Amino acid sequence: MAQFLLSGGFHNSPGVIIFIKGSRPPTEPISGFLARKMSEGQQKKLEEHFCGIASCSCGSWTRAAMEEL
């Protein structure tokens, strides 16, 4: 199980940890791995955490600082 800390982004949101089954290949960017492996529910929670504003074009979680723990 892989763990990732996401924080910041356009709206400077506080950090949140997300757990993903499997391990990220060292050559794959974290954002690509998360986009590929997250469930719909996880993606929705991240979008709400990082923005949640209807019709905002901030990029939500994709612009956050990402770190594998």
GUNUMAR-53197 format. One record per residue (C-alpha): x, y, z; residue in three letters; residue number from 0. Coordinates in pm, 1 decimal, m for minus. Layout:
<recs>
<rec u="X" v="Y" w="Z" residuo="ALA" num="NUM"/>
...
</recs>
This chain:
<recs>
<rec u="0.0" v="0.0" w="0.0" residuo="MET" num="0"/>
<rec u="143.3" v="336.2" w="m103.4" residuo="ALA" num="1"/>
<rec u="84.0" v="658.8" w="90.8" residuo="GLN" num="2"/>
<rec u="99.1" v="1008.6" w="m52.6" residuo="PHE" num="3"/>
<rec u="85.6" v="1350.7" w="111.9" residuo="LEU" num="4"/>
<rec u="m77.3" v="1621.8" w="m99.4" residuo="LEU" num="5"/>
<rec u="m85.5" v="1986.7" w="5.9" residuo="SER" num="6"/>
<rec u="m98.0" v="2340.8" w="m126.5" residuo="GLY" num="7"/>
<rec u="m237.0" v="2377.3" w="m474.8" residuo="GLY" num="8"/>
<rec u="m394.3" v="2694.8" w="m611.4" residuo="PHE" num="9"/>
<rec u="m603.5" v="2751.9" w="m296.8" residuo="HIS" num="10"/>
<rec u="m313.1" v="2663.9" w="m59.0" residuo="ASN" num="11"/>
<rec u="m505.5" v="2378.0" w="105.1" residuo="SER" num="12"/>
<rec u="m377.8" v="2194.0" w="413.4" residuo="PRO" num="13"/>
<rec u="m215.8" v="1853.2" w="369.5" residuo="GLY" num="14"/>
<rec u="m408.8" v="1532.0" w="324.2" residuo="VAL" num="15"/>
<rec u="m278.7" v="1173.6" w="307.6" residuo="ILE" num="16"/>
<rec u="m416.6" v="931.3" w="51.6" residuo="ILE" num="17"/>
<rec u="m364.3" v="553.2" w="50.2" residuo="PHE" num="18"/>
<rec u="m340.3" v="367.5" w="m281.3" residuo="ILE" num="19"/>
<rec u="m316.8" v="m9.2" w="m335.0" residuo="LYS" num="20"/>
<rec u="0.6" v="m112.3" w="m512.6" residuo="GLY" num="21"/>
<rec u="331.7" v="63.9" w="m554.3" residuo="SER" num="22"/>
<rec u="429.3" v="345.3" w="m787.4" residuo="ARG" num="23"/>
<rec u="690.7" v="263.8" w="m1050.4" residuo="PRO" num="24"/>
<rec u="992.2" v="493.4" w="m988.5" residuo="PRO" num="25"/>
<rec u="968.4" v="641.1" w="m1338.5" residuo="THR" num="26"/>
<rec u="597.5" v="729.7" w="m1315.8" residuo="GLU" num="27"/>
<rec u="506.7" v="1078.5" w="m1190.9" residuo="PRO" num="28"/>
<rec u="301.0" v="1076.6" w="m870.4" residuo="ILE" num="29"/>
<rec u="15.9" v="1270.6" w="m1034.0" residuo="SER" num="30"/>
<rec u="m12.5" v="1015.2" w="m1315.1" residuo="GLY" num="31"/>
<rec u="m4.2" v="722.7" w="m1073.1" residuo="PHE" num="32"/>
<rec u="m275.5" v="876.5" w="m855.5" residuo="LEU" num="33"/>
<rec u="m494.8" v="961.3" w="m1154.2" residuo="ALA" num="34"/>
<rec u="m462.1" v="603.1" w="m1278.2" residuo="ARG" num="35"/>
<rec u="m511.2" v="422.7" w="m945.5" residuo="LYS" num="36"/>
<rec u="m752.7" v="636.2" w="m738.6" residuo="MET" num="37"/>
<rec u="m1112.9" v="529.2" w="m702.3" residuo="SER" num="38"/>
<rec u="m1388.5" v="769.8" w="m804.9" residuo="GLU" num="39"/>
<rec u="m1463.0" v="830.4" w="m437.7" residuo="GLY" num="40"/>
<rec u="m1100.0" v="914.8" w="m358.3" residuo="GLN" num="41"/>
<rec u="m1081.9" v="1151.7" w="m653.6" residuo="GLN" num="42"/>
<rec u="m1403.0" v="1327.6" w="m549.4" residuo="LYS" num="43"/>
<rec u="m1277.3" v="1368.3" w="m190.3" residuo="LYS" num="44"/>
<rec u="m949.7" v="1519.0" w="m313.8" residuo="LEU" num="45"/>
<rec u="m1132.6" v="1755.6" w="m547.5" residuo="GLU" num="46"/>
<rec u="m1354.5" v="1873.9" w="m261.5" residuo="GLU" num="47"/>
<rec u="m1056.1" v="1908.2" w="m24.8" residuo="HIS" num="48"/>
<rec u="m848.0" v="2113.4" w="m268.0" residuo="PHE" num="49"/>
<rec u="m1126.3" v="2328.9" w="m410.9" residuo="CYS" num="50"/>
<rec u="m1494.0" v="2232.6" w="m405.3" residuo="GLY" num="51"/>
<rec u="m1592.8" v="2552.3" w="m587.2" residuo="ILE" num="52"/>
<rec u="m1825.1" v="2483.8" w="m880.4" residuo="ALA" num="53"/>
<rec u="m1683.8" v="2602.0" w="m1215.1" residuo="SER" num="54"/>
<rec u="m1342.2" v="2691.0" w="m1066.4" residuo="CYS" num="55"/>
<rec u="m1054.8" v="2623.4" w="m1305.6" residuo="SER" num="56"/>
<rec u="m778.7" v="2597.8" w="m1043.3" residuo="CYS" num="57"/>
<rec u="m682.2" v="2240.5" w="m1133.0" residuo="GLY" num="58"/>
<rec u="m786.0" v="2108.7" w="m790.5" residuo="SER" num="59"/>
<rec u="m553.9" v="1836.9" w="m656.2" residuo="TRP" num="60"/>
<rec u="m344.7" v="1815.6" w="m974.7" residuo="THR" num="61"/>
<rec u="m161.8" v="2138.0" w="m879.3" residuo="ARG" num="62"/>
<rec u="m84.2" v="2024.8" w="m524.4" residuo="ALA" num="63"/>
<rec u="262.8" v="1946.7" w="m392.9" residuo="ALA" num="64"/>
<rec u="288.2" v="1565.7" w="m384.0" residuo="MET" num="65"/>
<rec u="517.0" v="1349.5" w="m175.4" residuo="GLU" num="66"/>
<rec u="532.1" v="971.7" w="m140.8" residuo="GLU" num="67"/>
<rec u="560.5" v="869.2" w="224.2" residuo="LEU" num="68"/>
</recs>
